[in-house]
Amino acid sequence: MSAAVLWAAVGTVTAVMIPAGIALATGRPPRRTRAWLEPVRPRGWGLLLLYADLPAHVVPRALGADDHVVLAGAAGGGLLAAAGLLLLAVPSRRCTHRPTTTAFLPRR
């Protein structure tokens, strides 16, 4: 991939993910999506950590750095992405676990 394509990808993803991640991390998502995204703040931090993978992984490669630097950036970016995915997955798992309904209780 050429450096121009990599920089265009970094700019595009930055323009989309940074405002969304900051809005979620500060607790100010759009009203229509608030109930769908609960809990909001951990998802915002997870989105920002997932974004942090991109510069850590792509910037050394686009600048033509040494292979060891690119590998270290990829490893660090992978750790950031894993932490972000964990923050995105754990709150949703916690919220989807609901107590059983009372549909099976006998009626009086």
PEDAGI-V105361 format. One record per residue. N is the residue number from 1. SS is DSSP state (H for helix, E for strand, L for the rest). PSI is psi in whole degrees, -180 to 180 (999 if undefined). Layout:
# PEDAGI-V105361
N:SS:PSI / N:SS:PSI
This chain:
# PEDAGI-V105361
1:L:142 / 2:L:161 / 3:H:-33 / 4:H:-40 / 5:H:-41 / 6:H:-43 / 7:H:-36 / 8:H:-40 / 9:H:-42 / 10:H:-44 / 11:H:-42 / 12:H:-47 / 13:H:-35 / 14:H:-43 / 15:H:-25 / 16:H:-47 / 17:H:-34 / 18:H:-51 / 19:H:-39 / 20:H:-44 / 21:H:-41 / 22:H:-40 / 23:H:-41 / 24:H:-41 / 25:H:-30 / 26:L:-4 / 27:L:25 / 28:L:56 / 29:L:168 / 30:L:146 / 31:H:-38 / 32:H:-19 / 33:H:-3 / 34:H:-47 / 35:H:-32 / 36:H:-28 / 37:H:4 / 38:L:142 / 39:L:136 / 40:H:-49 / 41:H:-47 / 42:H:-34 / 43:H:-36 / 44:H:-45 / 45:H:-36 / 46:H:-40 / 47:H:-40 / 48:H:-37 / 49:H:-37 / 50:H:-37 / 51:H:-38 / 52:H:-21 / 53:H:-37 / 54:H:-56 / 55:H:-36 / 56:H:-31 / 57:H:-40 / 58:H:-38 / 59:H:-47 / 60:H:-37 / 61:H:-41 / 62:H:-30 / 63:L:-5 / 64:L:36 / 65:L:170 / 66:L:156 / 67:H:-34 / 68:H:-37 / 69:H:-41 / 70:H:-41 / 71:H:-41 / 72:H:-40 / 73:H:-39 / 74:H:-39 / 75:H:-44 / 76:H:-41 / 77:H:-37 / 78:H:-40 / 79:H:-41 / 80:H:-42 / 81:H:-39 / 82:H:-42 / 83:H:-40 / 84:H:-42 / 85:H:-36 / 86:H:-43 / 87:H:-31 / 88:H:-33 / 89:H:-41 / 90:H:-48 / 91:H:-36 / 92:H:-34 / 93:H:-41 / 94:H:-37 / 95:H:-27 / 96:H:-14 / 97:L:101 / 98:L:151 / 99:L:157 / 100:L:153 / 101:L:170 / 102:H:17 / 103:H:-25 / 104:H:-2 / 105:L:141 / 106:L:145 / 107:L:151 / 108:L:999
